[in-house]
Amino acid sequence: MSDESTHASRDEIAGDDAPQSQPDPLVGTDSRIDAWFHWLYLHGDRRVISGVILVAVFVASLLLIRVDLITPAEAGDVTAISAALVGGMLPFITVVLAINQLILSEEFGTTGAFHERVEETREYRRTIESHTGYRPSPVEPSDFLRTLIEAKRRTALGLQNVCRDAGPDIRDDVDEFVSATTSRDDEAIETLENTTFGSFVVISVILHYNDPWQLQEVRKIREYHRYDLSDAADDQLERLEALLGDIHVARQYFKTVYMQQELADLSKILLYVGFPTLLGGAFIIVSYGNLLALELHPWLYVFVVSATITALFSPFAVLLTYVLRIATIARRTAADFGPFVLQQQLPQEELETTDAGD
């Protein structure tokens, strides 16, 4: 195949304009609404969001009482609402059991299965040490991922260095790739420094680091210039592919571990919140009529009813906030497999070229 046909196919597929920065799979627009949704679905503290939901429920209860849709003076109305919410809480026992079964299913196994896991982990760490030159590889997930990204960044800069004397097409493509990815590398390295695994900071890096797109760009450079690349440049590109594959495996594994931890935390919080709430709801059902007979200040009954409704909604609020983030993480990385890139993750130039071809 001639160089002209190679570069022609390159122009047809990629377009004339190169992306100025690595596309972020989580970023759509820079609007405040977009930022608010990112906070709600991913970055926000689940406890804070649960608290906001419960405050909204408390205020809504006061408004419903204000317009006489809920009447604290009628024991039958209050006990009916409480009984309905308590009945809705009972399936949470099944939810907690299902979550724990899901987590524990990964922990059960034979000695052979555990031995195979250890050997696979050992082999993976040896591969990482061979690709990065860092021995022994870090055991803390954030340091481990930072080491991989640092090695990938050094390799990309090394590729740029060995291609300085290459032809203008190769040099331009390599420079464009390095300039498009180094800012994300620097941001990830800075974020992961002195960060412990378990916080959402590490998962934020995992979600924003678009290694499938980077891998596709590296493969394009190797394919479009395969007859013109020097041995040193080809070796650097091969190493880049290997490191991006290592980063992908690490991202997927740490994401899985984090989601298991989130599910474990969710099951505990549901028990902590659900059990006393269940007791409180049962107490209101049994004794609210007697409480009305004491003829206390009307606002006390308003507060008791609103607080009871809010408390009975608390397990639902916790479940909503945690499952919302877990489902969002799973959805954002559902098709994140190696060289395959979701259409929404492609640079705008490639989307326009694809649409024009259709």
HUWO-V583356 format. One record per residue. OMEGA is omega in radians with two decimals (NA if undefined). Layout:
OMEGA ; OMEGA
//
This chain:
-3.08 ; 3.11 ; -3.12 ; -3.14 ; 3.10 ; -3.11 ; 3.09 ; 3.11 ; 3.11 ; -3.13 ; -3.13 ; -3.05 ; -2.98 ; -3.08 ; -3.07 ; -3.06 ; 3.11 ; 3.12 ; -3.11 ; 3.11 ; -3.13 ; -3.14 ; -3.14 ; -3.11 ; -3.10 ; -3.03 ; 3.06 ; 3.08 ; 3.13 ; -3.10 ; 3.11 ; 3.11 ; 3.11 ; 3.11 ; 3.13 ; 3.11 ; 3.09 ; 3.09 ; -3.10 ; -3.02 ; -2.98 ; -2.88 ; -3.07 ; 3.06 ; -3.08 ; 3.14 ; 3.12 ; -3.12 ; 3.07 ; 3.11 ; 3.11 ; 3.13 ; -3.11 ; 3.04 ; 3.11 ; 3.10 ; 3.13 ; 3.13 ; 3.12 ; 3.10 ; 3.10 ; 3.13 ; 3.12 ; 3.07 ; -3.13 ; -3.11 ; 3.04 ; 3.00 ; 2.98 ; -3.08 ; 3.14 ; -3.12 ; 3.13 ; -3.10 ; -3.12 ; 3.13 ; -3.09 ; -3.13 ; 3.11 ; 3.11 ; -3.13 ; -3.14 ; 3.13 ; -3.14 ; 3.09 ; 3.09 ; 3.08 ; 3.13 ; -3.08 ; 3.08 ; 3.11 ; 3.06 ; 3.08 ; 3.13 ; -3.14 ; 3.12 ; 3.13 ; 3.12 ; -3.14 ; 3.09 ; 3.11 ; -3.13 ; -3.08 ; -3.14 ; 3.10 ; -3.08 ; -3.13 ; 3.10 ; 3.11 ; 3.09 ; 3.12 ; 3.13 ; 3.12 ; 3.11 ; 3.12 ; 3.09 ; -3.13 ; -3.13 ; 3.12 ; 3.11 ; 3.13 ; 3.14 ; 3.12 ; 3.14 ; 3.07 ; 3.10 ; 3.13 ; 3.14 ; 3.10 ; -3.09 ; -3.07 ; -3.05 ; -3.11 ; -3.10 ; -0.24 ; 3.13 ; -3.10 ; 3.12 ; 3.12 ; -3.03 ; -3.11 ; 3.08 ; 3.13 ; -3.14 ; 3.12 ; 3.09 ; 3.13 ; -3.11 ; 3.07 ; 3.12 ; 3.11 ; 3.14 ; 3.12 ; 3.14 ; 3.10 ; 3.09 ; 3.07 ; 3.07 ; 3.11 ; -3.12 ; -3.09 ; 3.14 ; -3.12 ; -3.13 ; 3.14 ; 3.12 ; -3.07 ; -3.13 ; 3.12 ; -3.09 ; -3.13 ; -3.13 ; 3.13 ; 3.13 ; 3.13 ; 3.12 ; -3.11 ; -3.14 ; -3.13 ; -3.02 ; -3.05 ; 3.14 ; 3.09 ; 3.08 ; -3.13 ; 3.13 ; 3.14 ; -3.14 ; 3.14 ; -3.12 ; -3.08 ; -3.13 ; 3.13 ; 3.09 ; -3.14 ; 3.13 ; -3.08 ; 3.03 ; -3.11 ; -3.12 ; -3.14 ; 3.14 ; 3.08 ; 3.08 ; -3.13 ; -3.10 ; -3.06 ; -3.07 ; -2.98 ; -3.11 ; 3.07 ; 3.10 ; 3.11 ; -3.14 ; 3.12 ; 3.13 ; 3.11 ; 3.14 ; 3.08 ; -3.13 ; 3.13 ; -3.09 ; -3.05 ; -3.06 ; -3.01 ; 3.14 ; -3.05 ; -3.07 ; 3.01 ; 3.12 ; -3.13 ; 3.13 ; 3.12 ; 3.09 ; 3.13 ; 3.11 ; 3.10 ; 3.11 ; 3.09 ; 3.10 ; -3.14 ; -3.13 ; 3.10 ; 3.03 ; 3.09 ; 3.12 ; -3.13 ; 3.13 ; -3.14 ; 3.12 ; -3.10 ; -3.11 ; -3.12 ; 3.06 ; 3.14 ; 3.12 ; 3.14 ; 3.14 ; 3.05 ; 3.10 ; 3.11 ; 3.13 ; 3.10 ; 3.09 ; 3.14 ; -3.13 ; 3.12 ; -3.11 ; 3.10 ; 3.09 ; 3.14 ; -3.09 ; -3.01 ; -3.06 ; 3.11 ; 3.10 ; 3.10 ; 3.11 ; 3.14 ; 3.11 ; 3.11 ; 3.12 ; 3.13 ; -3.13 ; -3.05 ; -2.90 ; -3.07 ; 3.10 ; 3.10 ; 3.11 ; 3.09 ; -3.10 ; 3.12 ; 3.10 ; 3.09 ; -3.12 ; -3.08 ; -3.12 ; 3.08 ; 3.11 ; 3.07 ; 3.14 ; -3.12 ; -3.12 ; -3.14 ; 3.12 ; 3.13 ; 3.12 ; 3.13 ; 3.14 ; -3.13 ; 3.08 ; -3.02 ; 3.08 ; 3.11 ; 3.14 ; 3.12 ; 3.14 ; -3.12 ; -3.04 ; -3.12 ; -3.12 ; 3.11 ; -3.14 ; -3.13 ; -3.14 ; 3.13 ; 3.10 ; -3.14 ; -3.13 ; -3.09 ; -3.09 ; -3.05 ; -3.10 ; -3.08 ; -3.08 ; 3.00 ; -3.05 ; -3.14 ; -3.07 ; 3.07 ; -3.12 ; -3.13 ; 3.14 ; -3.08 ; 3.02 ; -3.08 ; -3.14 ; -3.10 ; 3.08 ; 3.13 ; -3.14 ; 3.12 ; 3.12 ; 3.13 ; 3.12 ; 3.12 ; NA
//
